Amino acid sequence: MTETTKSPGWHGTTIVGVKKGSKVVIAGDGQVSLGPTVIKGSARKVRRISPGGHDVVCGFAGSTADAFTLLERLEAKLEATPGQLAKASVELAKDWRMDKYLRNLEAMLIVTDGTDLFVITGAGDVLTPENDIAAIGSGGNFALAAARAMMDGKKDAETIARRALEIAAEICVYTNGNMTVEVIENDA
């Protein structure tokens, strides 16, 4: 391992979030790879949490242990500020950037409460994606392009997210077609 290599070559994940109409969908594939070897094909990288009774859907890319640490921190932030995803996301991003332990975590998150859709990074970013589409991971750019191409049509958010992930799986060797899909509706 070189100085610049922190992980042992773990690759693989595509997470895509699509907001259209009253629905927001986050979908993720199930592949975890170590170098050229698929270690697991059915990992679950999209989860629903309900801190304070408010549903939030999260998808993660990167180190699984790091992502779980971040999800636990996000859940705690949401419990402290129920129903305020934006505030909790900003607080998590600030901690992630400033905390000596957290700043070494290698993961990214896409989160939604059905109203907001954010990408949260370790650089302290809480990004609202353009065109109501967010994508992260090794096949993220493929899924993003595919989803953007379908947004103007009649397809709903779930159909777009599923098809974008299928297309990414056809192109990215670190992405498979074993999907976890979570849909959350905007009550407004």
Residue, then its C-alpha position, 0 to 999 in steps of 0.5 A: m500500500t502506498e502513502t496515498t492509498k488508505s483503503p485496500g482497493w475497495h471499490g463499488t457502489t452506485i447511488v442515485g437520488v431522483k426527485k420528481g413530482s411528489k416523490v424522491v427515490i434513492a436507489g443503490d446497487g449491491q456490489v462490493s469489490l476488492g480489486p478485480t474480485v466481487i466480495k459481495g453482490s447483495a450489500r444494502k447501501v440505501r436505508r430508511i431511518s426515522p429519528g423523531g418519527h420523521d422518515v429520512v432515506c440515506g444512500f452511501a458510497g465509500s467505506t461501509a464502516d465509515a458510512f455507518t459511522l456517518l449515518e449514526r451521527l446523522e441520526a443523532k443530529l436529526e434526533a436533536t433537530p426533528g424534521q430539519l434535514a437541512k440543519a442536521s446535514v449542515e451540522l454533520a458536514k461541519d463535524w465531519r470537516m472539523d473533527k480529527y477522527l471524522r475527517n478521515l472517514e471515506a464515504m459520501l451520503i445522499v439524503t432526503d426527507g421527501t422535500d430536500l435532496f442533499v449530497i453530504t461530503g467530507a469536505g464540509d459540503v451539503l449540496t442541493p443537486e442541479n436538475d433534482i438528481a444526485a449520484i455518487g460512487s464509482g458508477g455515479n456519473f453514468a447514473l447521473a447522465a442516464a437519469r438526466a436524459m430521462m427527466d424530461g419524459k413521462k417516467d416517474a422518479e422511481t422508474i428513472a432511478r431504477r433505469a439509471l442504475e441499470i444503465a450504470a451497471e451495464i457500463c461500470v464494472y464496480t456496479n451490479g443490477n442488485m438494487t435497493v430502492e427506497v421511495i419517500e413522498n413529499d407530504a406537501 
